[in-house]
Amino acid sequence: MNRKFYRGNEDLRRRKKRSSKGRKNPYRLLLLLIVFGFFVLGIVWTRITITELTIRIGELEKERKEVANEVQRLELDISYLSSRNRIETLARETLGMRYPRLTEVSTLYEK
Amino acid sequence: MKNDRYQLRIDKTQFPSPIRQRVVGWFCFLLWLLLLSRLAYIQVVRGSAYGTEAENQHRVKVPLFPERGKILDRNGRLLAGSLEVNSIYALPSQLRDKEKVAQKLAALGLGHSKKILSLLQRRKSFVWIRRDVEKEKILQVRELGFEGIGIAKDRRRYYPRGKLAGNLLGFVGEDEVGLEGVEYEYDDLLKGEMGWAILQRGARGGLYPFPEYPDMPPRPGKKIFLTIDADIQSICEENLEKYVERFHAKGGSILCLNPKTGELLAMANSPGYDPNRNGRGAPGVWRNRIITDLFEPGSTFKVVIDAAAVEKEVVELEERVDDGSGVIVVSGRKIRDPKKHGPYTFQQAVERSSNAASVRIAHRVGKRDIYLFARNFGFGTRTGINLPGEANGVLPLPEEWSSIRFANIALGHGLSGTVLQLSMAFGAIANDGVLLEPRILLAVGNADRPPEVEPRVVRRVISLETTKVMKILLSGVVERGTGRLASLPGLRIAGKTGTAQKVLESGGYSNDRLITSFVGFFPVENPILLIACIVDEPKGNPWGATVPAPLFREITQKIVHLSSYQPLLLARMK
């Protein structure tokens, strides 16, 4: 009986020891939760940043395409504006220029 | 006693109510098993199907259209390019009040209301209302918010110089597929390759690229450089239009090339068309008549007869080849020159383009050799130009030549060729007797300036000595003969006029429908340019000497003023 009691007392002591350890656990758990929470928030924040940046990249890509398209439009305008036909018409009509007549051209021959 | 109670409590903790807890335990276990099996079913059995379905909900695979390659002239000037434009379309079946929609769109300046209404009333599921619309108008259309009216990004081909080289460049269809001309011939190079991208669908339905998603960017079409010089092309077209109008001609063509390399510098056709314009006129106007249409060359073909005679040494320059009557009788039919003249030497006969003398000289050479020389000069076979629709030409076998047909062939009738074939034949004389392959494509790629090209030799046609004689003869044509109106002070030009009666559909030759031509090159000693001018059915005084010869001179005069050709010409003339 005494022996049994003694064993029971040992168990009680072990349980107490365990429960005293358990009393420290809530802080650890809280810390763990906070770390985990930050970790999760970090992941979410990263995802959000990636999404935001992706949208921004998409917008910039669209902008780049628009600028490239504008460049092409300007190239076409340059091609039209620099065409010989247009310049000659302007020279003739606005500045009164003309090609020289055959009689107005002197040819110099090398001796 | 106290200790006993405590002992009992410990026992209770160690051994809780067995039956109830076992039931709850089993229940939880079964529930867990059920959930696990459901999870396994969803993840393992149906996993891939659900995965695909979920992906489809937020991932969209979109095709990426490549940019069509640009077409540039030999100096890198843009002749054709593509733009992304905003276009307005309609889905007629979704529109309720079509008249109201047409009026509202017309009020925004998108066209006449009746025209828009007729588009909306078409029995089609999709119609373009207007393509390449300004941003302001696009916003206004969006504000209207009509169901069945939408805005789409669209690519459109532009030809910034309008009609310039329209028949050569051709055009593309609605989906930017080449349908005619260079656009058709080089479609494989110009079109590029389609790409694709997987995009993320946003909460508002917008599509965004996502770095982790795979994509394949489209491969843009290649830039191609043509051998064409936009300035020379413009000069040729402008002057051709002027002459066609002045002589009330049916049309005309001008081909300009470098006889030393075979590069085509200009291909002008009248009537031409503007590939930017919808409809682009009748299909007959689209074709590049310089390579597709056959004509009997008339007196310009006499250079083949003359070259054969010189090469075969059957005639001397100063030898008298004509009795002065200007008439020769072949199989009872008289072939005569336009007017009587004194006896001609061979040189005079060529300079005055004597028909009677040409027939006599052809007889000296013989049928077989005339045929072989014509064949070697490129008549009756394609030149090999990389453009669609090139015609072979007709050069009958000598066995089929009757006496009268042989006489006709000596005058450039009874056979046919294209302007390009005729020009390449003259090119062989200008190029010291070597026939070259014509080239229209200078380079492919992204270089700013194309590299120099090596000429592609077809064959030697005549000897160097013969070309020297031919150059003397042809420069005489311009200095003293029928091509006097093509001459330009300070520049030695060699050339030949031609006037050919057109073949009637009913058979025989027309007396008033003529094709006049002049082909010339300069400077004679070391030619850099060859120009062939053809005017179809001019009215008034329709001769090769009076219509295409002065046209040649006007073009040459303007070309020699071009800064890019002046130093080259001066260097060659020294």
HADDOCK unambig.tbl for C-alpha pairs under 7 A between the chains (distance, minus, plus):
assign (segid A and resid 54 and name CA) (segid B and resid 209 and name CA) 6.45 0.50 0.50
assign (segid A and resid 54 and name CA) (segid B and resid 210 and name CA) 5.89 0.50 0.50
assign (segid A and resid 55 and name CA) (segid B and resid 208 and name CA) 6.00 0.50 0.50
assign (segid A and resid 58 and name CA) (segid B and resid 208 and name CA) 5.81 0.50 0.50
assign (segid A and resid 58 and name CA) (segid B and resid 209 and name CA) 5.93 0.50 0.50
assign (segid A and resid 69 and name CA) (segid B and resid 83 and name CA) 6.13 0.50 0.50
assign (segid A and resid 69 and name CA) (segid B and resid 84 and name CA) 6.34 0.50 0.50
assign (segid A and resid 72 and name CA) (segid B and resid 83 and name CA) 6.69 0.50 0.50
assign (segid A and resid 73 and name CA) (segid B and resid 83 and name CA) 6.75 0.50 0.50
assign (segid A and resid 76 and name CA) (segid B and resid 160 and name CA) 5.44 0.50 0.50
assign (segid A and resid 77 and name CA) (segid B and resid 160 and name CA) 6.96 0.50 0.50
assign (segid A and resid 79 and name CA) (segid B and resid 77 and name CA) 6.69 0.50 0.50
assign (segid A and resid 79 and name CA) (segid B and resid 78 and name CA) 5.79 0.50 0.50
assign (segid A and resid 79 and name CA) (segid B and resid 160 and name CA) 5.98 0.50 0.50
assign (segid A and resid 79 and name CA) (segid B and resid 161 and name CA) 6.84 0.50 0.50
assign (segid A and resid 80 and name CA) (segid B and resid 160 and name CA) 4.99 0.50 0.50
assign (segid A and resid 80 and name CA) (segid B and resid 161 and name CA) 5.27 0.50 0.50
assign (segid A and resid 83 and name CA) (segid B and resid 161 and name CA) 6.72 0.50 0.50
assign (segid A and resid 84 and name CA) (segid B and resid 231 and name CA) 6.11 0.50 0.50
assign (segid A and resid 84 and name CA) (segid B and resid 234 and name CA) 6.88 0.50 0.50
assign (segid A and resid 85 and name CA) (segid B and resid 234 and name CA) 6.57 0.50 0.50
assign (segid A and resid 107 and name CA) (segid B and resid 489 and name CA) 6.90 0.50 0.50
assign (segid A and resid 107 and name CA) (segid B and resid 490 and name CA) 5.55 0.50 0.50
